[in-house]
């Protein structure tokens, strides 16, 4: 796994003092710190076209303090710079411990001829390292990324010698470099040889570009010049002497360039902004070219513009909402204030020949803590709103449904595919971690409402087994970020076998959302805390809505549908009731603060929350917690029960309610005193408060009880972690987005 944050900033003919530039880089890293917080570093312009690199282990604040006192920076903070490029990185350690030597950016040479920041894992880094060491390169770190920094310098020198000293284009150097890399990566390069230029590329790891022209553009149309060039297939290097490394020559490269024309204001209003990769005149949005609007590609030297590269849109939205999501193998280069996207025709495949310049809808306040001490508790408290947003426009009151043709549940992203889904062989739900638990939470309802076999798989295990997939399967891929590496790999595996691919993500423009045939956006809003909370409840609701959609024409299912729809409409208010119990839940958390182990038991619809609650406890408190299916109690776990074992029992009213009461009685009989989470008013029914402590939740439909009963588990894990003095938003060894297997 590798989960790091990349941020880069380039200002062209926009005057910014060095302090502002560095603050921009640091602020970007702070927005991305959820992706990794072992160490952080940046590279900025120094004196005489040099590059200054600053790195620190620990959190971004350590880097910020180092910059303030850096001898080469502190006296020049107010120096205005009209043109500048800087790259920055926050790391989650994979190769080598989190120290300053292993921290990014990595350098090609001590004088930083080339610097690079990287998110991902290079699987052939040992081979590259051995080859480059034979060529005389000296490595100082234990990372895979340093091999990229050394390799790009090797490529540059090779191409420079082959062209009799004529400097190659920066993007060509990067393309030849990345053609030798195996694995997954997002990369941004900076070089002393190419001042005020940046080149970025990706394969399997997310990367996007934010564009901020210092110019009023009435329609927001920002097309850019695109080059598509043809290059030889990668030739592997010779294992003995490396003589075949990067054997492509400039003579084999044919380049065609087009500038996507700007469109009329009316045309832009009708559709998204476009970056065109076509070779001849493609990219016209239609209509007359009268009333031309200035575009990025038309900016010559002297036109002001700013660019931002980032792993996530949250790092960019405070600067601009105009964003381009790069596709795998895209190489984006910025030179003289112009952005160019290059692709090899050899690798184009099914990749669209255009890039939309999208307007992201994230508001700055959504990614700030506000009055809360941690992002996690803020996101727990946001669940009445996030669940409302998930259902908005999809769950319609009767009057609105009648006006729309009688449908009370509408999932627009799936509408065209529902008929074929009803004829499918089976439904597969493939995910990791919390997203997998959300699939388990809805499996029983989906089986009931679709009358189809439902399979839930952990993505990594699914790939290990090479599970048979058929053309009449429907495969759902669930991911908060939409970039989860195992889930994305499983998606591509199923897509190659002809299955219908459905994405459920919380991130617009993510890889899963782009590569799916259809899908649903969870609409939970940005989630910054590493431990997922509101995304879980929104994912559950999306799948419940899907089940309701599939059962719409089943006459026998109508009473059940009416019950669930009514419960959905009442759900946000009942979530708010649970949040108002926070003080009582905080008191209940005190009994678990010094625990070393914790069992969470339940069955039926509650089992998924046993898994999810145990995951939250592990993530945040570092207590060994285990989610146990109560039906398996007598098959081993009962041996763990005694008066000293902390136990939480989920006991909700569903078809397994009586059996769950039996499991509770067995625990109490063996000296256990569990904390029971149960419907309000049920304490006398299940044995009385003398035998156990209890948290009561409002009553709702059985398939939605998991949305309410997860709230106390989320708050319990939060309060236990706070009582132990742990970093709730940044738990050790973890990061938010798992973008590499």
Secondary structure, 3 states (H helix, E strand, C coil): CCCCEEEEEEEEEEEEEHHHHHHHHHHHHHHCHHHCCCEEEEEEECHHHCEEEEEEECCHHHHHHHHHCCCCCCCCCCCEEEEEEEEEEEECCCCCCCCCCCCCCEECCCCCCEEEEEEEEECCHHHHHHHHHHCCCCCCCCCCHHHHHHHHHHHHHHHHHHCCCCCCCHHHHHHHHHCCCCEEEEEEEEECCCCCCEEEEEEECCCEEEEEECCCCCCCCCCCEEEEEECCCCCCCCCCCCCCCCCCCHHHCEEEEEECCCCCHHHHHHCCEEEECCCCCCCCCCCCCCCCCCCHHHCCCCCCEEEEEECCHHHCCCCCCEEEECCCCCEEEEECCEEEEEEEHHHCCCCCCEEEEEECCCCHHHHCCCCCCCHHHHHHHCHHHHHHHHHCCCECCHHHHHHCCCCCECCCCCHHHHHHHHCCCEEEEEECHHHHHHHHHHHHHHHHHHCCCEEEEEHHHHHHHCCCCCCCEEEEEEECCCCCHHHHHHHHHHHHCCCEEEEEECCCCCHHHHHCCEEEECCCCCCCCCCCCHHHHHHHHHHHHHHHHHCCCCHHHHHHHHHHHHHHHHHHHHHHHHHCCHHHHHHHHHHHCCCCEEEEEECHHHHHHHHHHHHHHHHHHCCEEEEEEHHHHHHCHHHHCCCCCCEEEEECCCCCHHHHHHHHHHHHHCCCCCEEEEECCCHHHHCCCCCCEEEEECCCCHHHHHHHHHHHHHHHHHHHHHHCCCCCCCCCCCCCCCCCC
